[in-house]
């Protein structure tokens, strides 16, 4: 890859995103990209931007709450303005890193969509769609995946529910009625959003053109990060403890791997939603390949984004 370009990354302020930013900033001269950091405005965004600058990177901060599609559209417009003005080099990669898991699936985004689906999936669909014409080939789009989309031994042991797919319009609808204590609904919502990302990666490649490769990165189980900040305090404490076990993924170990997906020649040929777990190209389960679901998701995503824009 021609590394004399720009990488845009969402969720750059903490954990995996922060360590990916610093790994990119630590690249030698001639291999260090310009960085567009899209995240919540404030002290954390300023701090990671300043730290990356201190390591030699040219950095621009774009304040954005990804829960709001209006703010996502504004962030994309700000990125296009910087690119068009030559304030940064050509856009070569976008890392859709930001993610959350909501403790209550009744919680809605400012646009009225279930919050986990809105931030993990819809926000990035909006951002990528708005910037698709701004990439300079060869370019890469790296989405953040998760093996929670399907059942397996470890997820069963840890009671992490797999996806339960439904029409995307229904997935985007907040739950109604009283909260059910101990429900797995929030875990299912997260897994559904991650399955949506796999479907989107396959369909996006069909629309992105030959010069843009779309891939999905799974950092592995990474307990104790801010992703689980909606969980009970006891569960968060357990997660922090498990994160100290050798071999378990941590942001410090996984951040450079995510940066590598966007920059290194090793991954230059990845396309069609290729799924990389840590450092290994991995086949997804059959449920993650479904042309009908992928086509319907693409169509429904357009409907949901247009509906949100029309409200503003």
Secondary structure, DSSP 8 states (H G I E B T S, - for coil): ---SSEEEEES-SSHHHHHHHHHHHTS-TTT--EEEEEE--SHHHHHHHHHHHHTT--EEEEE--TT-HHHHHHHHHHHHHHHHTTSS--EEEEEE------S-TT-B-TTSBBHHHIIIIIHHHHHHHHHGGGEEEEEEEEEE--GGGS--HHHHHTT--------HHHHTB---SS--TT--HHHHHHHHHHHHHHHHHHHHHHHH-TTEEEEEEE----TTSGGGTTS-HHHHHHHHHHTTSTTS--HHHHHHHHHHHHH-GGGTT--TTEEEETTEEE---GGG--HHHHHHHHHHHHHHHHHHHHH-
